[in-house]
Amino acid sequence: MADYQTWLPELKSLGVSLIAASVDTLEEARKTVGNQKLTYPVGYGLDYEDVSRRTGAFVEHERKILHATGFVLKPDLTIQVAAYSTGPIGRLTPNDVTSLVRLVTKK
């Protein structure tokens, strides 16, 4: 999440809005926002089973968490690209997103 904060000016210059969300409690989300100095919206309190059912995100039932799942949406809010992780690697990076947006807007 901190990587996205670093890239936020570049993303905004491309017209990209950023939102993050997790199963964290409000208190845990506030700690993350504070520790990582995030200025973009961070949602909290997601129901991991419901989100998995709706999006296909992978879950870890023992810890009741979602594995990282990233979406790049088109202006009409349909999915341009989705990345599903089954563990601690395999996520959309800010560089991936900016490269994709540049490619798509050139067409």
C-alpha positions in Angstrom: 0.0 0.0 0.0 2.9 2.3 0.7 4.2 1.8 -2.9 0.9 3.1 -4.2 1.2 6.2 -1.9 4.6 6.9 -3.4 3.2 6.6 -6.9 0.0 8.6 -6.1 1.0 11.8 -7.9 1.8 9.9 -11.1 -1.4 7.9 -10.8 -3.4 11.1 -10.3 -1.7 12.8 -13.3 -3.0 9.9 -15.4 -6.6 10.3 -14.0 -6.4 7.2 -11.8 -8.3 7.1 -8.5 -7.1 4.7 -5.9 -9.1 2.9 -3.2 -8.0 0.1 -0.8 -10.1 -2.1 1.4 -9.6 -4.9 3.8 -11.1 -7.1 6.5 -9.3 -5.1 9.1 -11.2 -3.4 12.0 -11.4 0.4 12.0 -8.6 0.5 14.6 -6.3 -1.7 12.5 -7.1 0.3 9.3 -6.3 3.5 11.1 -3.0 2.1 12.3 -2.1 1.1 8.7 -3.1 4.5 7.3 -1.0 6.2 10.0 2.0 3.9 9.8 2.2 4.1 6.0 1.1 7.7 5.8 -1.7 6.9 3.3 -3.7 9.7 1.9 -6.1 7.7 -0.4 -9.3 6.1 0.9 -8.9 2.8 2.8 -12.0 0.8 3.6 -12.3 -1.6 6.5 -14.5 -4.3 7.9 -15.1 -6.3 4.8 -16.7 -9.7 5.2 -14.0 -11.9 3.6 -16.5 -14.7 2.6 -18.9 -12.2 0.9 -16.1 -10.4 -1.0 -14.6 -13.8 -2.1 -18.0 -14.9 -3.3 -18.6 -11.6 -5.2 -15.1 -11.2 -6.7 -13.4 -14.5 -6.7 -10.7 -13.3 -4.3 -8.8 -16.1 -2.6 -9.2 -16.5 1.2 -7.3 -17.9 4.1 -10.0 -19.3 6.3 -7.8 -19.9 9.3 -7.0 -16.1 9.7 -10.3 -15.0 8.0 -8.5 -12.8 5.5 -8.6 -12.1 1.8 -5.4 -12.5 -0.2 -4.5 -9.4 -2.3 -6.8 -8.9 -5.2 -6.4 -5.9 -7.4 -8.7 -4.4 -10.1 -8.1 -1.7 -12.7 -11.5 -0.3 -13.7 -12.3 1.4 -17.0 -14.1 4.8 -16.9 -17.4 2.9 -17.2 -16.4 1.0 -14.0 -16.1 -2.4 -15.8 -13.0 -4.4 -15.1 -10.0 -3.7 -17.4 -7.6 -6.0 -15.5 -7.8 -8.2 -12.4 -5.0 -9.8 -10.4 -5.7 -12.5 -7.9 -3.0 -13.6 -5.4 -3.0 -16.8 -3.5 -0.3 -15.7 -1.1 2.1 -12.9 -0.3 3.3 -12.4 -3.9 1.5 -11.8 -7.2 0.0 -8.4 -6.9 -0.6 -5.5 -9.2 2.2 -3.0 -8.7 1.8 0.8 -9.2 4.2 0.4 -12.2 1.9 -2.2 -13.7 -1.1 0.1 -13.3 0.6 3.2 -14.8 2.0 1.2 -17.7 -1.5 -0.3 -18.4 -3.2 3.1 -18.2 -0.6 4.7 -20.6 -1.0 1.8 -23.0 -4.8 1.9 -23.0 -5.0 5.7 -23.3 -2.7 5.6 -26.4 -5.2 3.4 -28.3 
